[in-house]
């Protein structure tokens, strides 16, 4: 049933599941990119914002999954030997890295908000809406920005410290993935390296990372909900439920997919000709790992960010309508200050929900 010969594809049930998963990912990616274009056209003066970055990362991740499922089916039916080698491994791992990075970025914003200073800064008397990670460069660098724009009409952004860690972790995981791909390729030769074991080690390593991410999201999601529960306002209550729902969905989905990766060979389906799996059982685990583990959290994030940002003065830049995403150093964590920030966000809450 799993022979790698011309014309011997997956069983019909597995073909149907792969086609279904591919269609879901294609729809999610299309929605993400379409919404990204709408957000950009809404205010062309604003550079990269968190809302744009999340749409880009979610869309790219689901596009990668769509390509992976399509190529897996074609490779199974056409008997592509190279697909069960490092090529299939890379196509399997890359979308997961983008997905992991998107939620790691979300965690960094929650950490920023939870660790804001308790004292108020009088020099920052108003709430400043942020672009991506930490907005554009300071005014002290305005001259260099102007010189830069004469040559490159791209607005610079300065990345926050915790977001730099996210970028560093993403690059590190990507390098690790490439290193394992090289090991898998070397293992194809006449040596003592087992390519299957190398791929298995990477999958387990990544699954542990997803479990740690789920635990961190649970901790900081609870902290944010406890803080917002002290604020007596309708908007704060709405934001608290958004944070709570996103936390619960992320934890449940990440945990279930991580255990599927740790206890089964489902993530290595690209290596399918070496697997001997029950068709119904494999179909169920595929849905649990990819649909529950990736598609549902992606849809949840898109739902939270479904509204468009405001089209107002250029000085008012796009901001997360979702309070949990907004790390502003001028905001204190005690209830009175939270109420002030919430009321100041009311004007943009309906137009920019992330």
C-alpha positions in Angstrom: 0.0 0.0 0.0 2.9 2.4 0.7 5.2 1.2 -2.1 7.2 3.9 -3.9 6.4 3.0 -7.5 4.8 4.8 -10.4 1.0 5.0 -10.0 0.9 3.8 -6.4 -0.5 6.7 -4.4 -1.8 7.0 -0.9 -4.9 5.2 0.0 -8.1 7.1 -0.8 -8.7 8.1 2.8 -5.2 9.6 3.2 -5.5 11.3 -0.2 -8.8 12.9 0.9 -7.3 14.1 4.2 -4.3 15.6 2.5 -6.4 17.4 -0.1 -8.7 18.7 2.7 -5.8 19.9 4.7 -4.3 21.6 1.7 -7.5 23.4 0.9 -7.9 24.6 4.4 -4.3 26.0 4.4 -4.9 27.6 1.0 -8.0 29.4 2.3 -6.2 30.6 5.4 -3.2 31.8 3.4 -5.5 33.6 0.9 -7.4 35.3 3.7 -4.2 36.3 5.4 -2.6 37.9 2.3 -5.9 39.5 1.3 -6.3 41.1 4.7 -2.6 42.1 4.6 -3.2 44.0 1.4 -6.3 45.7 2.8 -4.4 46.8 5.9 -1.6 48.2 3.9 -3.9 50.1 1.5 -5.8 51.4 4.5 -2.9 53.6 5.5 0.1 53.7 3.1 2.1 56.1 5.3 2.4 53.5 8.1 5.3 51.1 7.9 5.3 47.5 9.1 3.1 46.9 12.1 2.5 43.9 14.3 -0.8 43.3 12.6 0.9 43.2 9.2 3.6 40.9 10.5 1.2 38.4 12.0 -0.8 38.3 8.7 2.4 37.8 6.7 3.8 35.1 9.0 0.4 33.2 9.3 -0.1 33.5 5.5 3.4 32.3 4.7 3.2 29.4 7.1 -0.1 28.1 5.7 1.1 28.6 2.1 4.1 26.5 3.0 1.8 23.8 4.4 -0.3 23.9 1.2 2.7 23.4 -0.9 3.9 20.6 1.3 0.6 18.6 1.1 0.4 19.1 -2.7 3.9 18.0 -3.2 3.5 15.0 -0.8 0.6 13.7 -2.9 2.4 14.2 -6.2 5.6 12.6 -4.9 3.6 9.6 -3.6 1.9 9.1 -6.9 4.9 9.8 -9.2 7.4 7.9 -7.1 9.8 10.8 -6.4 12.7 9.3 -4.6 14.2 12.7 -3.8 11.1 13.7 -1.8 11.8 11.2 1.0 15.3 12.7 1.3 16.3 16.2 2.6 13.9 18.0 0.2 10.8 16.6 1.8 12.2 17.2 5.3 12.8 20.9 4.5 9.3 21.4 3.0 7.9 19.7 6.1 9.9 21.7 8.7 9.9 25.3 7.2 6.2 26.1 7.6 6.3 24.9 11.2 9.2 27.2 11.9 7.2 30.2 10.6 4.2 29.1 12.7 6.3 28.7 15.8 7.9 32.2 15.2 4.5 33.9 14.9 3.3 32.6 18.3 6.7 33.2 19.8 6.3 36.8 18.7 2.9 37.0 20.3 4.5 35.7 23.5 7.1 38.4 23.4 4.4 41.1 23.3 2.6 39.5 26.2 5.8 39.5 28.2 6.4 43.2 27.3 3.0 44.0 28.7 3.3 41.9 31.8 6.7 43.5 32.7 5.9 47.1 32.2 7.3 49.5 34.9 4.9 50.3 37.8 5.7 54.0 37.9 4.3 56.5 35.5 6.6 58.6 33.4 5.4 62.2 33.2 7.5 62.8 30.1 5.3 60.3 28.3 1.9 61.9 29.0 0.0 60.3 26.1 -0.4 56.9 24.8 1.8 56.4 21.7 0.6 53.9 19.2 3.3 51.5 18.1 4.3 50.1 14.7 6.1 46.8 14.4 8.0 45.8 17.5 9.0 49.3 18.7 8.0 51.7 15.9 10.3 53.8 13.7 13.6 55.3 14.8 13.7 58.0 17.4 13.5 61.7 16.5 17.2 62.0 17.1 17.8 59.8 14.1 15.3 61.8 11.9 18.1 63.3 9.8 19.6 59.8 9.0 16.1 58.6 8.2 15.5 61.4 5.7 18.9 60.6 4.1 17.9 57.0 3.9 14.6 57.7 2.4 16.2 59.6 -0.4 17.9 56.5 -1.6 15.5 53.8 -0.3 11.8 54.8 0.2 11.4 52.3 3.0 10.6 53.3 6.5 13.0 51.9 9.1 11.9 50.3 12.3 13.7 49.7 15.5 13.1 46.2 17.0 12.4 45.8 20.7 14.8 43.7 22.8 12.4 40.8 23.3 11.5 40.8 19.6 15.2 40.6 18.8 15.3 37.4 20.9 12.4 36.1 18.8 14.4 36.8 15.6 17.5 35.2 17.0 15.6 32.1 18.1 13.9 31.8 14.6 17.3 32.1 12.9 18.8 29.6 15.2 16.0 27.1 14.7 16.3 27.6 10.9 20.0 26.9 11.0 19.4 23.8 13.1 16.9 22.6 10.6 19.4 23.1 7.7 22.0 21.2 9.8 19.7 18.3 10.2 18.9 18.4 6.5 22.6 18.1 5.7 22.9 15.2 8.2 20.0 13.4 6.5 21.6 13.9 3.1 24.9 12.6 4.4 23.1 9.6 5.9 21.9 8.5 2.5 25.4 7.4 1.7 27.4 4.4 2.9 28.0 5.4 6.5 26.7 4.8 10.0 24.3 7.8 10.0 20.6 6.9 10.0 18.6 9.6 8.2 15.3 8.5 9.7 16.8 8.8 13.2 18.1 12.2 12.5 14.7 13.4 11.3 13.1 11.8 14.3 15.4 13.7 16.6 14.6 17.0 15.0 10.8 16.3 15.2 11.1 15.5 18.9 13.3 18.6 19.5 10.7 20.8 17.8 7.8 19.2 19.7 9.5 19.9 23.0 9.9 23.5 21.9 6.1 23.7 21.1 5.3 22.3 24.6 7.5 25.0 26.2 5.8 27.7 24.1 2.4 26.4 25.1 3.4 26.6 28.8 4.8 30.1 28.4 1.6 31.3 26.6 -0.5 29.7 29.4 1.5 31.5 32.2 1.5 35.0 30.6 -2.0 34.6 29.3 -3.2 34.0 32.9 -1.2 36.9 34.2 -2.7 39.3 31.6 -6.2 38.0 32.4 -5.7 38.6 36.1 -4.5 42.1 35.5 -7.3 43.0 33.1 -9.9 41.5 35.5 -9.1 44.4 37.9 -10.2 46.9 35.3 -13.9 47.9 35.4 -14.6 48.6 31.8 -16.4 46.9 29.0 -13.4 47.1 26.7 -11.1 45.5 29.2 -13.5 42.7 29.7 -13.7 42.1 26.0 -9.9 42.1 25.7 -9.6 39.7 28.6 -11.9 37.2 26.9 -9.8 37.5 23.7 -6.6 36.8 25.6 -8.2 34.0 27.5 -9.7 32.3 24.4 -6.5 32.7 22.4 -4.5 31.2 25.4 -6.8 28.2 25.8 -6.9 27.5 22.1 -3.1 27.8 21.7 -2.3 25.6 24.7 -4.7 22.8 23.8 -3.8 22.8 20.1 0.0 23.0 20.7 -0.1 20.3 23.4 -2.1 17.9 21.3 0.1 18.3 18.2 3.3 18.1 20.2 2.2 14.7 21.7 1.3 13.5 18.3 4.8 14.4 17.1 6.5 12.8 20.1 4.5 9.6 20.1 3.9 8.9 16.4 5.6 9.3 13.0 2.9 11.5 11.6 5.3 14.6 11.0 7.5 12.2 8.9 4.8 11.4 6.4 7.0 12.7 3.7 9.0 9.5 4.5 5.8 7.6 3.9 7.2 4.7 1.9 9.0 3.5 5.1 5.9 3.7 7.3 3.3 1.0 7.9 0.3 2.9 9.3 -3.4 2.1 9.6 -5.3 4.3 7.2 -8.1 5.5 9.5 -5.7 6.0 12.4 -3.2 7.9 10.3 -6.0 10.1 8.9 -7.1 11.0 12.4 -3.6 11.8 13.6 -3.0 14.0 10.5 -6.1 16.0 11.3 -5.0 16.3 14.9 -1.5 17.3 14.1 -2.0 19.7 11.2 -5.6 21.0 11.4 -5.9 21.2 15.2 -2.3 21.9 15.8 -1.8 24.6 13.2 -4.9 25.6 11.3 -7.2 26.3 14.3 -4.6 28.6 16.1 -4.0 30.4 12.8 -7.7 31.0 12.3 -8.0 32.2 15.9 -5.3 34.8 15.4 -6.8 36.0 12.2 -10.2 36.3 13.9 -8.7 38.4 16.6 -7.1 40.7 14.0 -10.1 40.7 11.6 -10.8 44.5 11.8 -9.0 47.1 9.8 -6.8 49.8 11.3 -8.0 53.4 11.4 -7.4 55.8 8.5 -6.5 59.0 10.4 -3.7 61.4 10.8 -0.2 60.0 9.9 1.0 60.7 13.4 -1.5 58.2 14.7 -0.1 54.9 13.6 -1.6 51.5 13.6 -1.9 49.8 16.9 -3.1 46.6 18.4 -6.7 46.8 19.4 -6.0 43.8 21.5 -4.6 45.2 24.7 -2.5 42.1 25.4 -0.3 42.8 22.4 0.6 46.4 23.3 3.9 46.8 25.2 4.1 50.5 26.0 6.6 51.5 28.6 4.5 54.4 29.7 1.7 52.1 30.9 1.6 51.0 34.5 0.1 47.7 35.5 -2.2 49.0 38.3 -5.9 49.1 37.5 -6.2 52.9 37.3 -3.5 53.2 34.6 -5.0 50.2 32.8 -8.3 52.0 32.7 -6.7 55.1 31.2 -5.0 53.1 28.5 -8.2 51.2 27.7 -10.2 54.4 27.3 -7.5 55.9 25.0 -7.7 52.8 22.9 -11.4 53.0 22.4 -11.0 55.2 19.3 -9.0 52.6 17.4 -10.4 49.5 19.1 -12.9 48.7 16.4 -10.5 49.3 13.5 -7.4 47.5 14.7 -8.1 44.5 16.9 -4.6 43.1 17.3 
